[in-house]
Amino acid sequence: MGLNHGQMGDMVFAAKAIHNDGSLPEHDADGLLVPAGGRGVIVNVGHLESDPAQVLYLVRFENPDGVLGPPLGCWPGDLASSPPDAA
């Protein structure tokens, strides 16, 4: 499961709740960043330098007011092309 072949500008959804892994010191350690089903847009697509086969998406998710938040690095398994409850 997870996103396959996402591109810049694609709307995506958090496939599961996304928590701080410690890389965002301005947020609580393991604090909730995006709830499952949160809507966002891919703003960049890259690969790990140490493993070019590993895709990393930079996504800006909407906050409760519909305003896009700061970009978050997400793995394909963190994202879905439709909300998790839409089967």
VMD Tcl script that builds the backbone (N, CA, C; Angstrom):
set m [mol new atoms 261]
animate dup $m
set s [atomselect $m all]
$s set {name element resname resid chain x y z} {
  {N N MET 1 A 0.842 -1.173 0.000}
  {CA C MET 1 A 0.000 0.000 0.000}
  {C C MET 1 A 0.886 1.233 0.000}
  {N N GLY 2 A 0.311 2.372 -0.273}
  {CA C GLY 2 A 1.062 3.607 -0.338}
  {C C GLY 2 A 0.967 4.191 -1.727}
  {N N LEU 3 A 1.481 5.356 -1.856}
  {CA C LEU 3 A 1.414 6.093 -3.111}
  {C C LEU 3 A 2.425 5.538 -4.102}
  {N N ASN 4 A 1.984 5.390 -5.341}
  {CA C ASN 4 A 2.880 4.976 -6.417}
  {C C ASN 4 A 2.937 6.093 -7.453}
  {N N HIS 5 A 4.122 6.549 -7.776}
  {CA C HIS 5 A 4.335 7.494 -8.872}
  {C C HIS 5 A 3.648 8.835 -8.681}
  {N N GLY 6 A 3.692 9.401 -7.489}
  {CA C GLY 6 A 3.152 10.740 -7.273}
  {C C GLY 6 A 4.025 11.773 -7.961}
  {N N GLN 7 A 3.400 12.874 -8.370}
  {CA C GLN 7 A 4.124 13.936 -9.056}
  {C C GLN 7 A 3.826 15.277 -8.397}
  {N N MET 8 A 4.683 16.240 -8.628}
  {CA C MET 8 A 4.455 17.580 -8.100}
  {C C MET 8 A 3.074 18.069 -8.512}
  {N N GLY 9 A 2.358 18.649 -7.547}
  {CA C GLY 9 A 1.020 19.171 -7.806}
  {C C GLY 9 A -0.092 18.183 -7.531}
  {N N ASP 10 A 0.221 16.904 -7.347}
  {CA C ASP 10 A -0.809 15.902 -7.056}
  {C C ASP 10 A -1.383 16.111 -5.665}
  {N N MET 11 A -2.707 15.986 -5.545}
  {CA C MET 11 A -3.343 15.986 -4.240}
  {C C MET 11 A -3.178 14.593 -3.646}
  {N N VAL 12 A -2.816 14.538 -2.378}
  {CA C VAL 12 A -2.621 13.275 -1.676}
  {C C VAL 12 A -3.276 13.357 -0.302}
  {N N PHE 13 A -3.367 12.217 0.342}
  {CA C PHE 13 A -3.947 12.119 1.676}
  {C C PHE 13 A -3.008 11.325 2.563}
  {N N ALA 14 A -2.993 11.649 3.838}
  {CA C ALA 14 A -2.199 10.877 4.792}
  {C C ALA 14 A -2.855 9.503 4.943}
  {N N ALA 15 A -2.125 8.454 4.590}
  {CA C ALA 15 A -2.657 7.094 4.670}
  {C C ALA 15 A -2.825 6.658 6.123}
  {N N LYS 16 A -2.088 7.311 7.007}
  {CA C LYS 16 A -2.129 7.041 8.448}
  {C C LYS 16 A -1.714 8.328 9.140}
  {N N ALA 17 A -1.907 8.394 10.431}
  {CA C ALA 17 A -1.469 9.574 11.170}
  {C C ALA 17 A 0.049 9.718 11.027}
  {N N ILE 18 A 0.491 10.941 10.801}
  {CA C ILE 18 A 1.921 11.216 10.660}
  {C C ILE 18 A 2.374 11.969 11.908}
  {N N HIS 19 A 3.354 11.380 12.595}
  {CA C HIS 19 A 3.888 11.954 13.830}
  {C C HIS 19 A 5.310 12.464 13.611}
  {N N ASN 20 A 5.718 13.381 14.447}
  {CA C ASN 20 A 7.074 13.914 14.392}
  {C C ASN 20 A 8.059 12.799 14.740}
  {N N ASP 21 A 9.013 12.584 13.875}
  {CA C ASP 21 A 10.047 11.573 14.119}
  {C C ASP 21 A 11.272 12.181 14.791}
  {N N GLY 22 A 11.132 13.420 15.241}
  {CA C GLY 22 A 12.242 14.119 15.871}
  {C C GLY 22 A 12.934 15.090 14.938}
  {N N SER 23 A 12.581 15.063 13.660}
  {CA C SER 23 A 13.251 15.938 12.698}
  {C C SER 23 A 12.687 17.354 12.701}
  {N N LEU 24 A 11.590 17.583 13.428}
  {CA C LEU 24 A 11.007 18.920 13.529}
  {C C LEU 24 A 11.054 19.376 14.984}
  {N N PRO 25 A 12.160 20.003 15.393}
  {CA C PRO 25 A 12.333 20.348 16.801}
  {C C PRO 25 A 11.305 21.350 17.330}
  {N N GLU 26 A 10.630 22.075 16.434}
  {CA C GLU 26 A 9.633 23.044 16.888}
  {C C GLU 26 A 8.314 22.373 17.286}
  {N N HIS 27 A 8.205 21.067 17.069}
  {CA C HIS 27 A 7.020 20.291 17.451}
  {C C HIS 27 A 7.393 19.291 18.540}
  {N N ASP 28 A 6.386 18.882 19.309}
  {CA C ASP 28 A 6.623 17.882 20.348}
  {C C ASP 28 A 7.181 16.607 19.734}
  {N N ALA 29 A 8.098 15.969 20.463}
  {CA C ALA 29 A 8.630 14.672 20.019}
  {C C ALA 29 A 7.460 13.712 19.914}
  {N N ASP 30 A 7.340 13.034 18.812}
  {CA C ASP 30 A 6.267 12.086 18.508}
  {C C ASP 30 A 4.888 12.744 18.489}
  {N N GLY 31 A 4.842 14.069 18.392}
  {CA C GLY 31 A 3.565 14.783 18.321}
  {C C GLY 31 A 2.893 14.571 16.976}
  {N N LEU 32 A 1.569 14.634 16.974}
  {CA C LEU 32 A 0.802 14.466 15.742}
  {C C LEU 32 A 1.027 15.665 14.827}
  {N N LEU 33 A 1.445 15.398 13.597}
  {CA C LEU 33 A 1.632 16.445 12.595}
  {C C LEU 33 A 0.446 16.504 11.635}
  {N N VAL 34 A -0.031 15.322 11.218}
  {CA C VAL 34 A -1.136 15.235 10.266}
  {C C VAL 34 A -1.996 14.041 10.661}
  {N N PRO 35 A -3.304 14.232 10.826}
  {CA C PRO 35 A -4.159 13.081 11.137}
  {C C PRO 35 A -4.358 12.205 9.898}
  {N N ALA 36 A -4.702 10.960 10.113}
  {CA C ALA 36 A -5.025 10.069 8.990}
  {C C ALA 36 A -6.118 10.726 8.152}
  {N N GLY 37 A -5.944 10.724 6.848}
  {CA C GLY 37 A -6.915 11.334 5.942}
  {C C GLY 37 A -6.649 12.792 5.650}
  {N N GLY 38 A -5.654 13.393 6.328}
  {CA C GLY 38 A -5.328 14.791 6.062}
  {C C GLY 38 A -4.971 15.000 4.600}
  {N N ARG 39 A -5.470 16.095 4.022}
  {CA C ARG 39 A -5.262 16.363 2.597}
  {C C ARG 39 A -4.058 17.264 2.400}
  {N N GLY 40 A -3.274 16.964 1.363}
  {CA C GLY 40 A -2.109 17.766 1.059}
  {C C GLY 40 A -1.810 17.775 -0.421}
  {N N VAL 41 A -0.738 18.464 -0.761}
  {CA C VAL 41 A -0.294 18.551 -2.147}
  {C C VAL 41 A 1.209 18.288 -2.187}
  {N N ILE 42 A 1.627 17.510 -3.165}
  {CA C ILE 42 A 3.059 17.229 -3.342}
  {C C ILE 42 A 3.717 18.473 -3.930}
  {N N VAL 43 A 4.752 18.962 -3.244}
  {CA C VAL 43 A 5.457 20.149 -3.739}
  {C C VAL 43 A 6.830 19.810 -4.309}
  {N N ASN 44 A 7.313 18.583 -4.050}
  {CA C ASN 44 A 8.579 18.157 -4.634}
  {C C ASN 44 A 8.692 16.639 -4.492}
  {N N VAL 45 A 9.420 16.039 -5.390}
  {CA C VAL 45 A 9.681 14.604 -5.362}
  {C C VAL 45 A 11.183 14.415 -5.487}
  {N N GLY 46 A 11.744 13.614 -4.599}
  {CA C GLY 46 A 13.179 13.378 -4.641}
  {C C GLY 46 A 13.515 11.943 -4.311}
  {N N HIS 47 A 14.789 11.687 -4.193}
  {CA C HIS 47 A 15.311 10.355 -3.893}
  {C C HIS 47 A 16.416 10.504 -2.862}
  {N N LEU 48 A 16.600 9.467 -2.083}
  {CA C LEU 48 A 17.694 9.483 -1.126}
  {C C LEU 48 A 19.014 9.355 -1.862}
  {N N GLU 49 A 19.972 10.163 -1.500}
  {CA C GLU 49 A 21.288 10.100 -2.136}
  {C C GLU 49 A 21.931 8.737 -1.896}
  {N N SER 50 A 21.748 8.202 -0.687}
  {CA C SER 50 A 22.353 6.912 -0.349}
  {C C SER 50 A 21.619 5.728 -0.957}
  {N N ASP 51 A 20.374 5.936 -1.435}
  {CA C ASP 51 A 19.581 4.868 -2.041}
  {C C ASP 51 A 18.661 5.489 -3.084}
  {N N PRO 52 A 19.151 5.716 -4.302}
  {CA C PRO 52 A 18.371 6.404 -5.329}
  {C C PRO 52 A 17.038 5.735 -5.670}
  {N N ALA 53 A 16.860 4.478 -5.324}
  {CA C ALA 53 A 15.592 3.808 -5.589}
  {C C ALA 53 A 14.521 4.216 -4.576}
  {N N GLN 54 A 14.915 4.825 -3.470}
  {CA C GLN 54 A 13.967 5.216 -2.418}
  {C C GLN 54 A 13.426 6.612 -2.693}
  {N N VAL 55 A 12.108 6.695 -2.949}
  {CA C VAL 55 A 11.445 7.963 -3.251}
  {C C VAL 55 A 11.052 8.659 -1.951}
  {N N LEU 56 A 11.185 9.966 -1.932}
  {CA C LEU 56 A 10.765 10.792 -0.810}
  {C C LEU 56 A 9.935 11.940 -1.372}
  {N N TYR 57 A 8.750 12.151 -0.796}
  {CA C TYR 57 A 7.858 13.222 -1.235}
  {C C TYR 57 A 7.896 14.365 -0.230}
  {N N LEU 58 A 7.886 15.583 -0.725}
  {CA C LEU 58 A 7.741 16.757 0.112}
  {C C LEU 58 A 6.301 17.221 -0.067}
  {N N VAL 59 A 5.544 17.223 1.031}
  {CA C VAL 59 A 4.101 17.474 0.964}
  {C C VAL 59 A 3.729 18.600 1.925}
  {N N ARG 60 A 2.861 19.484 1.463}
  {CA C ARG 60 A 2.270 20.504 2.334}
  {C C ARG 60 A 0.827 20.087 2.595}
  {N N PHE 61 A 0.528 19.825 3.862}
  {CA C PHE 61 A -0.814 19.408 4.263}
  {C C PHE 61 A -1.628 20.607 4.738}
  {N N GLU 62 A -2.946 20.533 4.537}
  {CA C GLU 62 A -3.846 21.576 5.008}
  {C C GLU 62 A -3.995 21.492 6.520}
  {N N ASN 63 A -4.098 22.656 7.151}
  {CA C ASN 63 A -4.438 22.673 8.563}
  {C C ASN 63 A -5.970 22.708 8.659}
  {N N PRO 64 A -6.549 22.690 9.857}
  {CA C PRO 64 A -8.021 22.683 9.971}
  {C C PRO 64 A -8.710 23.868 9.294}
  {N N ASP 65 A -7.992 24.974 9.097}
  {CA C ASP 65 A -8.574 26.138 8.427}
  {C C ASP 65 A -8.415 26.092 6.911}
  {N N GLY 66 A -7.815 25.017 6.388}
  {CA C GLY 66 A -7.620 24.880 4.952}
  {C C GLY 66 A -6.370 25.565 4.428}
  {N N VAL 67 A -5.533 26.069 5.330}
  {CA C VAL 67 A -4.281 26.732 4.934}
  {C C VAL 67 A -3.175 25.679 4.879}
  {N N LEU 68 A -2.355 25.748 3.835}
  {CA C LEU 68 A -1.263 24.789 3.708}
  {C C LEU 68 A -0.182 25.063 4.752}
  {N N GLY 69 A 0.241 23.996 5.413}
  {CA C GLY 69 A 1.294 24.092 6.409}
  {C C GLY 69 A 2.660 23.965 5.764}
  {N N PRO 70 A 3.692 23.899 6.602}
  {CA C PRO 70 A 5.050 23.768 6.076}
  {C C PRO 70 A 5.252 22.409 5.415}
  {N N PRO 71 A 6.203 22.304 4.500}
  {CA C PRO 71 A 6.445 21.033 3.825}
  {C C PRO 71 A 6.976 19.971 4.786}
  {N N LEU 72 A 6.490 18.747 4.596}
  {CA C LEU 72 A 6.924 17.592 5.383}
  {C C LEU 72 A 7.464 16.526 4.441}
  {N N GLY 73 A 8.559 15.904 4.802}
  {CA C GLY 73 A 9.080 14.777 4.041}
  {C C GLY 73 A 8.264 13.536 4.366}
  {N N CYS 74 A 7.784 12.848 3.346}
  {CA C CYS 74 A 6.932 11.671 3.530}
  {C C CYS 74 A 7.410 10.515 2.646}
  {N N TRP 75 A 7.343 9.324 3.192}
  {CA C TRP 75 A 7.616 8.111 2.418}
  {C C TRP 75 A 6.362 7.722 1.644}
  {N N PRO 76 A 6.483 6.978 0.569}
  {CA C PRO 76 A 5.304 6.554 -0.192}
  {C C PRO 76 A 4.240 5.859 0.675}
  {N N GLY 77 A 4.652 5.089 1.663}
  {CA C GLY 77 A 3.695 4.393 2.526}
  {C C GLY 77 A 2.914 5.311 3.444}
  {N N ASP 78 A 3.365 6.567 3.592}
  {CA C ASP 78 A 2.652 7.549 4.415}
  {C C ASP 78 A 1.487 8.177 3.661}
  {N N LEU 79 A 1.443 7.993 2.338}
  {CA C LEU 79 A 0.513 8.725 1.487}
  {C C LEU 79 A -0.413 7.802 0.707}
  {N N ALA 80 A -1.561 8.348 0.346}
  {CA C ALA 80 A -2.533 7.630 -0.490}
  {C C ALA 80 A -3.131 8.617 -1.489}
  {N N SER 81 A -3.603 8.110 -2.596}
  {CA C SER 81 A -4.197 8.985 -3.612}
  {C C SER 81 A -5.667 9.282 -3.331}
  {N N SER 82 A -6.261 8.609 -2.346}
  {CA C SER 82 A -7.627 8.881 -1.916}
  {C C SER 82 A -7.684 8.780 -0.400}
  {N N PRO 83 A -8.692 9.382 0.228}
  {CA C PRO 83 A -8.774 9.301 1.690}
  {C C PRO 83 A -8.825 7.854 2.157}
  {N N PRO 84 A -8.222 7.550 3.312}
  {CA C PRO 84 A -8.171 6.163 3.789}
  {C C PRO 84 A -9.536 5.507 3.939}
  {N N ASP 85 A -10.583 6.276 4.225}
  {CA C ASP 85 A -11.913 5.694 4.405}
  {C C ASP 85 A -12.661 5.495 3.090}
  {N N ALA 86 A -12.131 5.993 1.989}
  {CA C ALA 86 A -12.760 5.823 0.672}
  {C C ALA 86 A -12.214 4.566 0.020}
  {N N ALA 87 A -12.969 3.502 0.091}
  {CA C ALA 87 A -12.516 2.218 -0.468}
  {C C ALA 87 A -12.921 2.044 -1.901}
}
mol reanalyze $m
mol bondsrecalc $m
mol representation Tube
mol addrep $m
